[in-house]
């Protein structure tokens, strides 16, 4: 009987007791964003920390920042953790911002640390910061932007606002490209514009861990068109000195790589978004000319973009990977001197009228 009572007591204790290492939510500092900078021989770290603000009417979420520094990155994390006063909790980490100095000179060390730190999940989005510091970005909250990392995530994932200047690769995908010998990495950039607004900027392109250069705004959008078949990219042309513009509403990109040739085929759909010259969009000859003119513009832009990548030896479109998957052998950098052939088939929908026109090539 005594043994039976002892068993019941033990089971009861196990049922009512919590895990020994449980930590109350109030004792956690929930980190939503991290900024990493380097200058004056020190690493500078900034946490964006979520904070509940309770009133008689409701509870709202706002963030605050906490910063620390150290001669090494582990020391910077340790010193920042001490300042927080609670246990840092990284399970909800959304973004990590890298300064230009980090991107240029310390990306390998930062990446190695983030891989090894098991407390930090690898599903955050890495972003470069241009012309300002990560601290400048993360402390840029307001009544309209209560949590900066949430605002940045919305900016990156919402095509309505990002103008095809966003890359949604999480850290593990970014890392895979950094260490790959068949595809190079590319990363989004943020800045603060003249209106004191956080905005997306040019892409940074890499060869291995080394930042090679930046893409122009137009080339950044072309990268997304070629790599992800994204839409809403605009192209412009003057007719009689007045602007005429279309936007891409649908795309199908096919890229084939041979040992001495890169073939790119673009099947695009578009619509007119600006017609200042008042072209007759119901006229079949006008429609044909619009298609032919913009096919040439897009073709020329794509050719210049690929040549730019070749000159910089940055394989962000994965030409070597495409070649290997097709031929089952490595390209060994032959794509750098390969001839580029671009074919564009564009059909513009003008106010609901679509003419089936066979363009003469």
Secondary structure, DSSP 8 states (H G I E B T S, - for coil): -HHHHHHHHHHHHHHH---TT---GGGEEEEEEEEEEEETTEEEEEEEEEEEEE-SS-EEEEEEEEEEEESSHHHHHHHHHHHH-SEEE-TT--EEEE-HHIIIIIHHHHHHHHHH-TTS-S-SEEEEE-SS-HHHHHT---SS-S-HHHHHHHHHH-HHHHTT-----BHHHHHHHHS-SS---EEEEEEE-TTS-EEEEEEEEEETTEEEEE--HHHHHHHHHHHH-----EEEEEETTEEEEEEEEEEEEEEEE-SSEEEEEEEEEEEEEEETT---TT-HHHHHHHHHHHHHHHHHHHHHHHHHHHHHT--TT-HHHHHHHHHSS--TTGGGG-EEEEEEEEEEEBTTB--------
